[in-house]
């Protein structure tokens, strides 16, 4: 156990480009899963329905951004 490498930490924090259709599809699957999780949490009364809808809307826009950025790059 040594000290963490600052260069490694910096590269881990940088966003990764989605350069393949497979990577874009994987990101979409994770986003869809997060959307479903928000609704499940709201139904279980762990978060409010308004908060779940807000997160779901943000995830929807994230999904659109991922696809658009993936096709631009």
C-alpha positions as CSV (number, residue, x, y, z in Angstrom):
1,X,0.0,0.0,0.0
2,X,1.8,3.1,-1.3
3,X,0.7,6.6,-1.8
4,X,-1.8,7.1,-4.6
5,X,-0.4,8.3,-7.9
6,X,-1.8,11.8,-8.6
7,X,-1.6,11.2,-12.4
8,X,-3.7,8.1,-12.1
9,X,-6.3,9.8,-9.9
10,X,-6.5,12.7,-12.4
11,X,-7.0,10.4,-15.4
12,X,-9.7,8.4,-13.5
13,X,-11.6,11.7,-12.8
14,X,-11.6,12.7,-16.4
15,X,-14.7,11.7,-18.4
16,X,-14.1,8.9,-20.9
17,X,-15.2,9.4,-24.5
18,X,-17.7,6.9,-25.8
19,X,-16.1,6.0,-29.1
20,X,-18.0,2.8,-30.0
21,X,-21.7,1.9,-30.4
22,X,-21.2,-0.8,-27.8
23,X,-19.9,1.8,-25.2
24,X,-22.9,4.1,-26.0
25,X,-25.3,1.2,-25.6
26,X,-23.7,0.2,-22.3
27,X,-24.1,3.7,-21.0
28,X,-27.7,3.8,-22.1
29,X,-28.4,0.5,-20.2
30,X,-26.9,1.9,-17.0
31,X,-28.9,5.1,-17.4
32,X,-32.1,3.1,-17.9
33,X,-31.4,1.0,-14.8
34,X,-30.9,4.2,-12.8
35,X,-34.2,5.6,-14.0
36,X,-36.0,2.4,-12.9
37,X,-34.2,2.5,-9.6
38,X,-35.5,6.0,-9.0
39,X,-39.0,4.9,-9.5
40,X,-38.5,1.9,-7.3
41,X,-37.1,4.1,-4.5
42,X,-40.1,6.4,-4.8
43,X,-42.6,3.5,-4.7
44,X,-40.8,2.2,-1.6
45,X,-41.1,5.8,-0.1
46,X,-37.3,6.0,0.2
47,X,-37.4,9.3,-1.8
48,X,-40.3,11.5,-2.9
49,X,-42.0,10.9,-6.2
50,X,-41.2,14.5,-7.2
51,X,-37.5,13.8,-6.5
52,X,-37.6,10.6,-8.5
53,X,-39.3,12.3,-11.4
54,X,-36.6,15.1,-11.3
55,X,-33.8,12.5,-11.3
56,X,-35.5,10.6,-14.1
57,X,-35.7,13.7,-16.2
58,X,-32.1,14.5,-15.6
59,X,-31.1,10.9,-16.5
60,X,-33.2,11.2,-19.7
61,X,-31.3,14.3,-20.8
62,X,-28.0,12.5,-19.9
63,X,-29.0,9.7,-22.1
64,X,-29.6,12.0,-25.0
65,X,-26.3,13.8,-24.4
66,X,-24.4,10.5,-24.3
67,X,-25.9,9.4,-27.6
68,X,-25.3,12.8,-29.3
69,X,-21.8,13.1,-28.0
70,X,-21.0,9.6,-29.0
71,X,-22.1,10.2,-32.6
72,X,-20.3,13.5,-32.8
73,X,-17.0,12.1,-31.6
